[in-house]
Amino acid sequence: MSGTDESAGSGLPEATILRNQLARSSVTAESIAHSALDRIRLRDPLIQAWRHLAPVDVLEAARQLDRAVRRGLLHGIPIGIKDNILTRDMPTRYGSAAYEDFSPGLDAACVRLLREAGALILGKTHTVEFASTGLPPPTRNPANSSHTPGGSSSGSAAAVADGHVPLALGTQTGGSIIRPASFCGVWAVKPSWNLVSLEGVKPFAPSLDTLGWFGRSADYLLVLYETLVPDFVQAPTPDLKGARIGICRTPLWPLASACVAGALARTEALLVQAGASVSDINLPSDFANLSAAHLAIMRSEGRTAFLADLRLSPDQLSPGIRRYAEADWIQGSAEVLKAHDLAARCRAGFDDIAARFDVILTPSSTGEAPMGLSATGDLAFNGLWTLLQVPCVNIPGHAGKSGLPVGITATGPRRSDAVTLAMAKAVGALFHT
C-alpha cells in the first residue's frame, strides 16, 4: 500500500464541547459509542489499532452510563487502553504469545480511576511485545498505511489519530509515547516520572517507565491530568508575547532529518513573530553521555523484568525479548551505577537550566515515520528526556517532505507538567493560525 490514506478527518468534538453535550443530554454515551464503533468498523481492517474489542459489551456499558448519575469529567467519553495495562473485564496480552489467554480479572490503578470518572473503556490497543523491543504489532500509520505508527504504544497513537477514540493510554520507557505521537500527528504527553501510578502496568524498566496518554487536543490531555494526578491544578493560559522560549537541539542533533530542522525553524519564526524571546540552549558536556546511560539502565532493568518470562515460557518469547533477559549483553554493575549517578546529576542540572525558561522545545523524532512495519523508529530524541524524568508534550502541526506528520516536544523541569502543557497548547495554536 502506498500514498496518503484517509485518516483523522472524522472524530468526536473537542473535550469541553463533548462534556457539555453529555451534561445537557444532547448526546448520549450510547450514541458516542456507536459513533466510535462505526469508525472502527470502517477503518480498523486497515489500521489494526485494536487488539481486543467487544462491541456488545461496550454498548451495554454505555447504556449503564446513560442510566447512572453523572460520575466525573470523563462520563461517557470512550478511551483506549494499551494492552500492557491490566483490565478486569478484558484480556491483557502484553503483545506476547506467552499471555494469549491471560485475563487478570482486575484493573490497573489508572483504569480504576478512569472508570470512577465515568470513562467508557472501549478496548485494548496493540503494543509492541512487552512494550519493549520485541515483536511489533500489525498496526499501521493512519497518515500512510505503508508506514509504521511508531511504538511501543502503536495502537493507542493510531486509534486517536484515526478518529476511533479521543483519548488512549500509553506507556513510555524510551520513546514509546512521544515518537508515535509525532509519527501519527496527535497530541500526547509523557508526564513527569512517577506522577501517575504504574500499579497494574507490566514493568520494563521501573526507573524509566511512565504512564501517559494520547489525545485529539491539548484539552483532552488536560482532562486526564485532572483525573489521574492528585491535586492537579491547571495552569493559566500563557501569553506568548514576552515568553522565554528555549530551543534545545540536544547532542544528538546530527541525527535530525531536514524536516525536523525545518519544523524547529518554522516554530522559532512563529514564536518570534508572536513576540516571544527565543534562545538556543547548549546542554553541558555531561548530557552527551545520557543516551548511553539511558540504554544501560533500560537494558539492566529489562533483564530483571523479563527474567521470569524467560524461565517459564522461553519458546513463546521473541528473540528481542530473550535478548533483554539474557546476561551476556548487559553492562556490569559499575557501569549501571555510573549511569544512575550521571542521570541524577543531570536531572538537577536540567531543572536549573529549564527554570530560566517558560518552556523548552526540542524534536519529538528524528524525522517522519519510516516505511514498513518491521521497526517502529529511532528513540534518539526521546530517551534523554525519559531518563531526565521531565514532562514531555508532543505538539503536532508540522509535516515532512512525504507529507507525514512531524512533532515538536515541549518540556520543562520535573513536575512542571501544568505549565508545560499550557505552554504547549499556546505554541500549538501558532501552527494552525
C-alpha positions in Angstrom: 0.0 0.0 0.0 1.2 3.5 -0.7 0.0 7.0 -0.8 -1.6 9.1 1.9 -4.7 7.4 3.4 -7.9 9.0 4.7 -7.2 9.4 8.4 -8.4 11.6 11.3 -10.8 13.9 9.4 -13.7 12.5 11.3 -14.0 12.1 15.1 -15.7 13.3 18.2 -15.9 17.0 19.3 -13.4 18.8 21.5 -13.3 17.8 25.1 -15.2 20.7 26.5 -17.8 20.6 23.8 -18.4 16.8 24.2 -18.5 17.1 28.0 -21.1 19.9 27.8 -23.2 17.9 25.3 -23.2 14.9 27.6 -24.1 17.0 30.6 -27.1 18.5 28.7 -28.1 15.1 27.4 -28.0 16.4 23.9 -25.8 13.3 23.1 -25.7 10.0 25.0 -22.8 7.7 25.9 -24.5 5.1 23.7 -24.6 7.4 20.7 -21.0 8.2 21.2 -20.1 4.5 21.5 -22.0 3.8 18.3 -20.0 6.6 16.5 -16.7 5.2 17.7 -17.6 1.6 16.8 -18.8 2.7 13.4 -15.5 4.4 12.7 -13.5 1.4 13.9 -15.6 -1.0 11.7 -14.8 1.3 8.7 -11.1 1.9 9.4 -9.6 -0.8 11.6 -9.4 -3.6 9.0 -6.7 -1.4 7.5 -5.2 0.4 10.6 -5.4 -2.5 13.1 -5.1 -0.4 16.1 -7.2 -2.7 18.4 -6.1 -6.0 20.0 -9.4 -6.5 21.9 -12.8 -5.0 21.2 -16.2 -6.4 22.3 -18.8 -4.1 20.8 -21.8 -5.7 22.6 -20.1 -5.2 26.0 -19.1 -1.6 25.0 -22.7 -0.7 24.1 -24.1 -2.2 27.3 -21.5 -0.3 29.4 -22.5 2.9 27.6 -26.2 2.3 28.3 -25.4 1.8 32.0 -23.5 5.2 32.0 -26.6 6.9 30.5 -28.8 5.5 33.3 -26.3 6.4 36.0 -25.8 9.7 37.8 -23.0 11.7 36.1 -19.8 10.4 37.7 -16.9 12.7 36.6 -15.0 14.6 34.0 -14.9 11.6 31.6 -18.5 10.5 31.9 -19.4 8.7 28.6 -16.1 9.5 26.8 -14.5 6.5 25.1 -10.9 5.6 25.9 -8.5 3.0 24.5 -6.2 1.2 26.9 -2.7 0.0 25.8 -2.5 -3.8 26.1 0.2 -3.8 28.8 -2.2 -2.3 31.3 -4.5 -4.6 33.3 -8.3 -4.5 32.7 -10.7 -6.6 34.8 -13.1 -7.4 32.0 -10.8 -7.8 29.0 -7.7 -9.9 28.3 -4.2 -8.3 28.8 -1.8 -10.0 26.4 1.2 -7.7 26.5 1.6 -8.2 22.8 3.1 -11.6 23.6 2.1 -15.2 22.7 3.1 -16.1 26.3 0.0 -14.3 27.5 -2.5 -15.1 24.8 -5.0 -16.5 27.3 -4.3 -14.1 30.2 -7.4 -12.4 31.8 -6.3 -10.8 35.1 -9.7 -10.0 36.4 -8.6 -6.7 37.9 -7.9 -3.2 36.8 -4.7 -1.2 36.9 -4.9 1.8 39.2 -5.2 4.2 36.2 -8.1 2.2 34.8 -9.9 2.2 38.1 -9.6 6.0 38.2 -10.9 6.3 34.7 -13.9 4.1 35.4 -14.6 6.2 38.6 -14.6 9.3 36.4 -17.2 7.7 34.1 -14.9 6.8 31.2 -16.2 4.3 28.7 -13.3 1.7 28.3 -13.6 0.9 24.7 -11.0 -1.8 24.3 -7.3 -2.7 24.3 -4.9 -1.3 21.8 -1.9 -3.1 20.2 1.5 -2.8 21.7 5.0 -4.0 20.8 5.7 -7.1 22.7 6.1 -6.2 26.4 6.2 -2.5 25.4 9.8 -3.2 24.6 11.9 -4.2 21.7 10.1 -7.4 20.9 7.8 -8.2 18.0 6.0 -5.1 16.6 2.2 -5.3 16.2 0.4 -5.1 12.8 -0.8 -1.5 13.4 -0.4 0.9 10.5 0.1 4.7 10.4 -3.3 6.4 9.6 -1.5 9.1 7.6 0.0 6.4 5.3 -0.6 2.8 5.9 2.7 1.7 4.3 4.5 3.3 7.3 4.9 2.4 11.0 2.8 4.4 13.5 5.8 4.1 15.9 5.9 2.2 19.1 5.6 0.7 21.5 2.2 2.5 22.0 1.4 1.8 18.4 -2.4 1.1 18.7 -3.1 3.9 21.0 -1.4 6.5 18.8 -3.1 5.2 15.7 -6.6 4.9 17.3 -6.5 8.6 18.3 -5.0 9.8 15.1 -7.6 7.9 13.0 -10.6 9.2 15.0 -11.6 6.0 16.7 -11.3 7.5 20.2 -10.5 10.9 21.5 -8.1 9.5 24.2 -5.9 6.5 24.7 -3.4 5.4 27.4 0.2 4.6 26.6 3.4 4.0 28.3 7.0 5.2 27.7 10.3 3.7 28.7 12.3 5.1 25.8 10.2 6.9 23.3 7.0 4.9 23.3 4.5 7.8 23.6 6.2 10.8 22.1 7.7 9.2 19.0 4.4 7.5 17.8 2.5 10.8 18.6 5.0 12.6 16.3 4.7 10.0 13.6 0.9 9.9 13.7 0.3 13.7 14.2 -1.5 13.7 17.5 -1.2 15.4 20.9 0.4 13.2 23.6 2.0 13.6 27.0 4.6 11.7 28.9 4.2 13.1 32.4 6.9 13.6 34.9 8.2 10.2 36.2 6.1 8.7 39.0 3.4 11.4 38.8 0.9 8.8 37.8 0.6 5.4 39.4 2.0 2.4 37.5 0.2 -0.2 39.6 -1.1 -2.8 37.2 1.3 -1.9 34.3 3.8 -4.6 33.3 7.3 -3.3 34.2 10.1 -2.9 31.7 12.5 -0.5 33.4 10.9 1.0 36.6 13.4 3.9 36.8 12.1 5.0 33.4 8.6 3.5 32.9 6.0 6.3 32.7 2.2 6.1 32.1 1.0 8.8 29.6 -1.7 9.3 27.0 -2.7 10.4 23.6 -5.4 13.0 22.8 -7.2 14.7 20.0 -6.3 18.0 21.5 -4.4 19.6 24.4 -7.7 19.9 26.3 -8.2 16.2 26.2 -4.7 15.7 27.7 -5.7 18.1 30.5 -8.8 16.1 31.3 -6.7 13.0 32.0 -4.2 15.0 34.1 -7.2 16.2 36.2 -8.4 12.6 36.6 -5.1 10.7 37.2 -2.9 13.1 39.1 -3.6 14.0 42.8 -4.4 17.7 43.4 -3.6 18.7 39.8 -4.1 22.4 39.2 -4.5 23.7 35.6 -2.0 26.5 34.7 -3.4 29.8 33.4 -3.4 30.4 29.7 0.0 32.0 28.9 0.7 35.0 26.7 3.5 34.2 24.2 4.4 37.9 23.9 7.5 38.2 26.1 7.6 34.5 26.9 11.0 33.0 27.4 11.4 30.0 25.0 14.4 27.7 24.8 15.3 25.7 21.7 17.3 22.6 22.6 18.6 20.5 19.7 20.5 18.2 22.1 23.8 16.5 21.5 22.0 14.1 19.0 21.2 16.9 16.6 23.2 15.3 13.7 20.6 12.6 13.6 17.8 15.1 12.8 16.4 15.0 9.3 15.9 18.1 7.2 12.1 18.1 8.0 12.9 18.2 11.8 15.3 21.1 11.3 12.6 22.8 9.2 9.9 22.2 11.8 12.1 23.8 14.6 13.0 26.7 12.3 9.3 27.3 11.5 8.4 27.1 15.1 11.1 29.6 16.1 9.9 32.0 13.4 6.3 31.8 14.5 7.3 32.4 18.1 9.4 35.5 17.3 6.5 36.8 15.2 4.3 36.3 18.3 6.6 38.4 20.4 8.4 35.6 22.3 12.0 35.7 23.3 13.7 32.7 21.8 17.1 31.4 22.8 19.2 28.4 21.9 20.2 26.0 24.7 23.5 24.2 24.7 23.5 21.5 27.3 26.6 20.9 29.4 29.1 18.2 28.2 27.8 15.6 30.7 24.5 15.5 28.8 26.2 13.9 25.7 26.5 10.7 27.7 22.8 10.5 28.7 21.7 8.4 25.7 24.3 5.7 26.6 23.2 5.9 30.3 19.6 5.5 29.3 20.3 2.4 27.4 22.4 0.9 30.2 19.7 1.4 32.7 16.9 0.2 30.4 18.8 -3.0 29.5 19.8 -3.7 33.1 16.2 -3.3 34.4 14.7 -5.0 31.4 16.8 -8.1 32.2 15.2 -8.2 35.6 11.7 -7.5 34.4 11.7 -10.3 31.7 13.6 -13.0 33.7 10.5 -14.9 34.9 9.1 -14.9 31.4 12.4 -16.3 30.0 12.5 -19.1 32.5 8.8 -20.0 32.4 8.0 -19.6 28.7 11.1 -19.1 26.7 9.7 -20.7 23.5 6.9 -18.1 23.4 9.2 -15.1 23.5 10.6 -13.3 20.6 14.4 -13.1 20.1 14.3 -9.4 21.1 12.8 -10.2 24.5 15.0 -13.2 25.1 18.0 -10.9 24.4 16.8 -8.5 27.1 16.6 -11.3 29.6 20.0 -12.8 28.9 23.1 -11.7 30.8 25.7 -11.7 28.0 25.0 -8.2 26.6 24.2 -6.4 29.9 26.6 -3.8 31.3 28.3 -4.6 34.5 27.1 -3.2 37.8 29.7 -0.5 37.9 28.6 0.9 34.6 24.9 0.8 35.6 25.7 2.6 38.8 27.6 5.3 36.9 24.6 5.7 34.6 22.3 6.3 37.6 24.7 8.7 39.1 25.0 10.7 35.9 21.3 10.8 35.5 20.8 12.1 39.0 23.4 14.9 38.4 21.9 15.9 35.0 18.3 15.9 36.4 19.2 18.6 38.9 21.3 20.4 36.3 18.5 20.4 33.7 16.0 21.7 36.3 18.2 24.7 36.9 18.6 25.3 33.2 14.9 24.9 32.5 13.9 27.2 35.3 15.2 30.1 33.3 12.6 29.5 30.6 8.8 29.3 30.3 9.1 26.2 28.1 11.8 24.3 26.2 11.2 23.0 22.7 13.0 20.1 21.2 12.5 17.4 18.4 10.0 14.7 19.0 11.6 12.3 16.5 14.4 12.1 14.1 12.0 12.6 11.1 8.9 11.2 9.5 7.7 7.7 10.2 9.8 5.1 8.4 8.3 3.0 5.7 7.4 -0.6 6.7 6.1 -2.3 9.9 9.2 -4.3 10.9 10.6 -1.5 13.1 9.0 1.4 15.0 11.6 4.1 14.6 14.5 5.7 16.4 14.1 6.8 20.0 17.2 9.0 19.8 15.3 12.3 20.7 13.2 10.7 23.4 15.4 8.6 25.7 17.3 11.6 27.1 14.1 13.2 28.4 12.7 10.0 29.7 15.8 9.5 31.7 15.7 13.1 33.0 12.1 12.3 34.2 10.7 15.6 32.9 7.3 16.2 31.4 7.1 15.9 27.6 4.2 17.0 25.4 4.2 16.3 21.6 2.8 19.2 19.7 1.5 18.2 16.3 1.3 20.5 13.3 4.3 20.1 11.0 4.8 17.7 8.1 7.9 16.3 6.3 8.8 16.0 2.6 6.5 13.0 2.2 3.6 14.8 3.9 3.8 12.7 7.0 3.5 14.3 10.4 6.4 15.7 12.4 6.0 16.8 16.0 7.8 19.2 18.4 8.2 18.3 22.1 7.6 20.8 24.8 9.4 20.1 28.1 10.4 21.8 31.3 11.7 21.0 34.8 10.5 17.9 36.7 6.9 18.3 38.0 6.2 21.3 35.8 3.5 19.4 34.0 0.7 22.0 34.3 2.9 24.9 32.9 4.5 22.7 30.2 1.0 21.6 28.9 -0.3 25.2 29.0 2.7 26.4 27.1 2.5 23.5 24.6 -1.1 24.4 23.9 -0.2 28.0 23.2 2.7 27.1 20.9 0.5 24.5 19.1 -2.1 27.2 18.4 0.5 29.1 16.3 0.8 26.1 14.0 -2.8 26.3 13.0 -3.4 30.0 12.6 
